Amino acid sequence: MRLDINLASRPYEDARQFWMRWGTAVGALGLLTLILMTLVITGFVNARRDRQAISEKRALIAQRDQLRTQAQQFLNRPENRTTRDDSQFLNQLIERKAFSWTKVLESLERVMPPRVHVVSISPELNEDNQLALKMVVAGDSRDRAIELARRMEESRRFAQTAILRAAHADSQTGDTEQVEIVATYVPELLGDNLRTTAPAPGNTPAKPTRKGKTSAVKGLQH
């Protein structure tokens, strides 16, 4: 029988195995630290770039608002009020000419939920010369009217959709809920309008409504 006797003052240790274990751990820790430092530096650079872009956008918005204020002050002068009123009147005529009841009703039909119909609808120009639609819809469920507002907001033809009020209505036709909705109508491009809204031969185009009158469409029912 062979006996291995260690006469050293300290126990035997395999230094190579020790350094292999701890060297691998230290190397992995260093690599992880390097990756984290890279991510931190990249995030800092991107955040700085984003802050610079936001500052530039804010400067452009402030410059635009300043120019708009100066232009508004210039148009509000007594000697320029006539020109301002004429330009606003012409803009209203242009916007009303671009308004198409057929296109509006087709767009509403695409987003109208079942058992909801339009009671009344009227267009008007807001302060930004955009076509704002104010409508009253009725149905047997308020949730369906809310669904209509959500679909309108997701549509390309409507924007800034909001519910002004909702009320319970007593009706023998089953329309127990009435909801007033306002939205900004986004018309199609002029080229698309020219291709799709050209009157067929023999058809008489509808006469535009007179200024100051409010049109109403009833019975858009699904």
C-alpha positions in Angstrom: 0.0 0.0 0.0 1.3 3.5 -1.0 0.7 6.5 1.3 1.1 10.1 0.1 2.4 12.2 2.9 2.4 16.1 2.6 5.3 17.5 4.7 4.5 21.1 3.7 3.4 23.6 6.3 0.3 24.5 4.2 -2.2 22.3 2.5 -1.7 21.6 -1.2 -3.7 23.9 -3.5 -4.0 23.6 -7.3 -3.2 27.2 -8.3 -4.0 26.6 -11.9 -7.5 25.5 -11.2 -8.0 28.4 -8.8 -7.0 31.0 -11.4 -9.1 29.3 -14.1 -12.2 29.5 -12.0 -11.7 33.0 -10.6 -10.2 34.3 -13.9 -13.3 33.2 -15.8 -15.6 34.8 -13.2 -13.6 38.1 -13.2 -13.6 38.1 -17.1 -17.3 37.6 -17.3 -17.9 40.3 -14.7 -15.6 42.7 -16.6 -17.5 41.9 -19.9 -20.8 42.6 -18.2 -19.5 45.8 -16.8 -18.3 46.9 -20.3 -21.7 46.1 -21.8 -23.5 48.1 -19.1 -21.2 51.0 -19.5 -21.8 50.9 -23.3 -25.6 50.9 -22.7 -25.3 53.8 -20.3 -23.1 55.9 -22.6 -25.4 55.1 -25.6 -28.5 56.1 -23.6 -26.8 59.3 -22.5 -25.9 60.2 -26.1 -29.4 59.4 -27.3 -31.0 61.4 -24.5 -28.8 64.3 -25.3 -29.7 64.1 -29.0 -33.4 63.9 -28.1 -33.2 66.9 -25.8 -31.5 68.8 -28.6 -34.2 67.8 -31.1 -36.9 68.8 -28.6 -35.3 72.1 -28.0 -35.2 72.7 -31.8 -38.8 71.8 -32.2 -39.8 74.1 -29.3 -37.8 76.9 -30.9 -39.6 76.3 -34.2 -43.0 76.2 -32.5 -42.2 79.4 -30.6 -41.1 81.1 -33.9 -44.2 80.0 -35.6 -46.4 81.2 -32.8 -44.6 84.6 -32.9 -45.1 84.9 -36.6 -48.8 84.0 -36.2 -49.2 86.5 -33.5 -47.5 89.2 -35.6 -49.7 88.4 -38.6 -52.8 88.4 -36.4 -51.9 91.8 -35.0 -51.2 93.1 -38.5 -54.6 91.9 -39.7 -56.4 93.3 -36.7 -55.3 96.8 -37.6 -58.2 99.1 -38.6 -56.8 99.6 -42.1 -56.5 95.9 -42.6 -59.7 94.6 -41.2 -61.5 94.7 -44.6 -58.7 92.5 -46.1 -58.9 90.1 -43.1 -62.7 89.7 -43.4 -62.5 89.2 -47.1 -59.8 86.5 -46.8 -61.7 84.7 -44.1 -64.9 84.8 -46.2 -62.9 83.4 -49.2 -61.4 80.7 -47.0 -64.9 79.7 -45.8 -66.2 79.5 -49.4 -63.2 77.3 -50.4 -63.7 75.0 -47.4 -67.4 74.8 -47.9 -66.9 74.0 -51.6 -64.6 71.2 -50.7 -67.2 69.8 -48.3 -69.2 66.8 -49.8 -72.2 65.4 -48.0 -71.8 62.2 -49.9 -68.3 61.7 -48.8 -69.1 62.5 -45.2 -72.0 60.0 -45.1 -69.9 57.3 -46.8 -67.2 57.8 -44.2 -69.7 57.7 -41.4 -71.3 54.6 -42.9 -67.9 52.8 -42.7 -67.5 53.4 -39.0 -71.2 53.3 -37.9 -71.9 50.4 -35.4 -75.1 48.4 -35.6 -78.3 49.9 -34.2 -76.9 53.4 -34.2 -78.1 56.2 -36.5 -77.5 59.9 -37.0 -80.3 62.2 -35.9 -78.7 65.4 -37.1 -75.4 66.6 -38.3 -74.1 70.1 -39.1 -70.7 71.3 -40.5 -69.0 74.5 -39.4 -65.6 76.1 -39.7 -63.6 76.3 -36.5 -60.9 78.9 -35.6 -58.3 77.1 -37.6 -60.5 77.1 -40.8 -61.1 73.3 -40.4 -64.4 71.6 -41.0 -65.9 70.6 -37.7 -68.9 68.3 -37.6 -71.3 68.4 -34.8 -73.8 65.5 -34.8 -76.3 63.8 -32.6 -76.6 60.0 -32.8 -79.2 57.8 -31.2 -79.5 54.1 -30.4 -80.4 51.6 -27.8 -77.0 51.6 -26.1 -74.6 54.4 -25.0 -71.7 52.0 -25.4 -72.4 51.8 -29.2 -72.2 55.6 -29.5 -68.9 55.5 -27.6 -67.7 52.8 -30.0 -68.7 55.1 -32.9 -66.5 57.9 -31.4 -63.6 55.5 -31.1 -64.0 54.3 -34.7 -64.2 57.9 -35.9 -60.9 58.8 -34.1 -59.2 55.8 -35.7 -60.5 56.7 -39.2 -58.5 58.7 -41.6 -61.5 61.0 -42.3 -62.1 62.2 -38.8 -59.8 63.7 -36.1 -60.2 65.3 -32.6 -63.3 63.3 -31.9 -65.0 64.1 -28.6 -68.3 63.4 -26.9 -69.9 66.6 -25.7 -72.9 65.1 -23.9 -75.0 62.0 -23.5 -78.6 61.8 -22.4 -81.3 59.3 -21.9 -84.2 59.6 -24.3 -87.8 58.3 -24.0 -88.7 57.0 -27.5 -91.1 54.4 -28.8 -88.7 53.5 -31.6 -86.1 52.0 -29.2 -83.7 54.9 -29.3 -83.1 55.2 -25.5 -79.8 57.0 -25.7 -78.8 60.2 -27.5 -75.1 61.3 -27.7 -73.7 64.5 -29.1 -70.4 64.0 -30.9 -68.0 66.6 -32.4 -65.2 65.8 -34.7 -62.9 67.5 -37.4 -63.6 66.2 -40.9 -60.5 65.5 -43.0 -61.6 65.6 -46.7 -59.9 63.6 -49.4 -57.2 65.1 -51.6 -58.5 67.4 -54.4 -57.4 65.0 -57.1 -59.3 62.1 -55.5 -62.4 64.4 -55.2 -62.1 65.3 -58.9 -62.0 61.6 -59.9 -64.6 60.3 -57.5 -67.1 63.1 -57.2 -67.5 64.1 -60.9 -71.3 64.1 -61.7 -72.5 61.5 -64.1 -74.1 62.8 -67.4 -77.6 63.8 -66.9 -77.3 64.2 -63.1 -77.8 67.7 -61.6 -75.3 68.6 -58.9 -76.7 69.5 -55.5 -77.0 73.2 -54.8 -74.8 74.4 -52.0 -76.4 75.6 -48.8 -76.6 79.3 -48.2 -74.2 80.9 -45.8 -75.4 80.9 -42.2 -77.8 78.0 -42.7 -77.3 74.7 -40.9 -78.0 71.5 -42.8 -79.3 68.4 -41.1 -79.3 64.8 -42.3 -81.7 62.4 -40.8 -82.2 58.7 -40.9 -78.7 57.4 -41.5 -79.7 54.1 -40.0 -77.9 50.8 -39.8 
